[in-house]
Amino acid sequence: MPNRFTLYGNQLSGPTYRVGLMLSLCAEPFSYVHVNLGKGEHKTPEYLAKNRYGQVPCLYDGKQHFNQSASILQYLADTLGKFGGITPEERAHIREWMFWDFDRLAPGIFRSRAAARGIRKFEPPVLALYKAEGEAGLTVLEGWLGKHEWLVDARPTIADIDVYAVAHMAPAGGFDLAKYPHVAAWSKRLCALPGFGTPEQVLPAESRA
């Protein structure tokens, strides 16, 4: 019997990792299509027919395609009944963290990581700005996690999965998580969840049926 979901993505993509980690934590097997970004496969007409934005990831549920990792996480939480909010208030607080992550944490960390890997080049003042933004975001996260075990209420949700996928990439961008012990402790709690895996464990380097 074919898998219910097919994930289009790239192992080096933080947003792809978010979705792959969610599926893994939900014990949901999925088919995987590797999108070679270096060769521009995300800009081909065939792929743009699935993802109008020309980005990864893209999730196919057998009927239609879904794009943008945060939105995909919310769809999976609703569809699979796991890691979502129970009340409207919980769901609102989950969205708060996911929107904040996109605006305040991910840009500084992902761009610093891209520069460190030689994928993108920035002038020194611009790179310094991204590093400062990443540090500021980690400081906010550290302050909250110093008082709370998880981001929303007393259990892990897609907010934690969403933000963790960014924090996991921070060391590769030159950020020292030893400066953020509460973030490090929270990361260990999430890593201890059944089904957890690193990007290399969750996402193949090539397509997989």
N, C-alpha and C positions, 0 to 999 in steps of 0.2 A: 504494500500500500504506500503510495507516495506521501512525502511529508506535506503537512498542511501549509507550511510557510517556506518561501524562498527568499533569501536575503542576498541582495546585490551590494557589494561593498569592497573594501580594501583593508587588509590587515593592519596597515599603518594609520588608518583613519580613526581618530577618537570617537566621532559620531557613529561610525559603524560598530565600534567596540561596545558602545552603549546598548545597541539593539541586540548584538550577539550575546552580550552578558545577560540581558534580560531574558532572552530565550533559554539560555543555559540555566539560569537560576530557576526558571519555571519548568525545567526538565522537558522542554519542548524541542524535539529534534527538528532540524531545518535543513533544506537544501541551500547551497551557497554558490553564488556566481561571482568570481573574482573580476573586478573592474580595474583594468590597468590604467591608472591615472596618467602615468608617464607617457603612455602611447595615445592618450586622448580618447580612450574608449568611453568616457563619461560625456563626451560631446558628439558622439555619433548619432545619426538620426534614429537608429534602432534603440539606443538607450534613452534619448530624449523623449521618445514615445512613452517611456515608462516613468521617467523623472524629468519633468519640464524644466527643472532648475539646473540640470547638468551636474548634479552633485551625488555623492554617496552619503548615507545609504539609501536604498530603496527596498521596501518590503512588499512581496506579493503574497496574498492570502488565498490564491486560487481563483479569485474573482476580480480583484482590482489591486492597483499599486498604491502604496502609501509612501510619502516622502517627509523629510525633516525628522531627525532623530527624536526630538522631544515629543512631537506629535505621534510618532510611531510608538513610543513608550506608553503614552496615554491610551492609544488604541489597544495595545497588547494588554495593558492592565485591565481595561474594560472587557476585552474579549476573553481573556484567560482567567479573570477574577483573582489576580494576584498582584501584590505590591501597589495597589491603588488606594485611594482614599475611600473611607466608608461614608463619611458625612460630607455635605457641601463645604463645610468649613475646612475639613482635612484636604479635600481636593483643591480648594483655593490656596491653602498654604503650600501644597505640593507644587502648584503652578508658580507660586512666588519664587521658590528656590530654583525652579527650572528656568524661568525668565531671567532671574538674577544671574544665574550661571552663564547663560548665553551673552548677557550684556557686560558682566563685570569680571568673571573669572576666566572663562574659556579664551577670550581674545588674547589676553596677555600671555597665558600659558601656551596655547597652541602656536601662536606666532613666534614666541621665543624658542619653542621646540623646533619649528620649521627652520628657523635661522641656524640653530645648533646642528641640524642635520644637513644643512646646505641646500635645503629645498627652496628657501626664499632668502633674499638679501635685503637688509635694511641699513640705512645710515646709522651710525652709532647713537645719535640723540633719539632716533625713533625706536631703536632696539631698547635703549635705556628706559624709554617711556613704557614699552610693553612689559619690561621686567618689573617696573614699579607698579603697573596695574595688576600684574599677577600676584605680586607680594601683598598688595592691598586686599585683593580678593581672598587670598589665603588667610590674611589676618582676620577678616570678617568671619570666615569659616571656623578658624581657631577659637574665636571668642564664643561663638554659638555652641560648638561642640565641647567646650569646657563646662557647659551647664546642661547639655542634653546628650543622650546616648545616640540618638538618630536625629535627622533633620526635622522630621514631622512626627510628633507624638512619640510613643515608646516602641516603635517597630520600624523596620526598614521599608521604604517605599521606592517608587520610581524616582523620587527626588534624590535619594541616596545613590541610586544606580547612575543617574544622570550626572551628578556632580562628581562621583567617584571616578568616572571615566576620564574626567579632566584632571583631577588631582593625581591620578595614576601616571599621567604623562608629565607631571611637573618636574621630576628629577631630570628627565631627558631635555628639559628646557633650561636647565641650570639652576633650578630652585631647590634649596636644601630643606627637606621636610623635617629634618631634626629640629628646626626652629619652630615647628608647629606640632608639639607632642600630642595634642588632642586630635588633630587631623590624622596623625599617624595611628593613634589608638582606634579611631573610628574606621580607618582603612582596614586595620586588622580584624575588626568585628565583621566588616563586610566580606573580607576574604575568607572568613570562617563559615559563611553561609553555604549550605549544600548546593552544589552545582556551580560554585564560583570557578572562574578560570581567567587566566591572563589573556591578553589579545592573541598570543601565539597558541594558547590552548583552546580558545573558543573559536577563532577565525582561521580557516585554512589559508595557506599562501596561494592556493589554486582553487579552481571551481570544484565543487563536491556535490554529487547527486544526493 
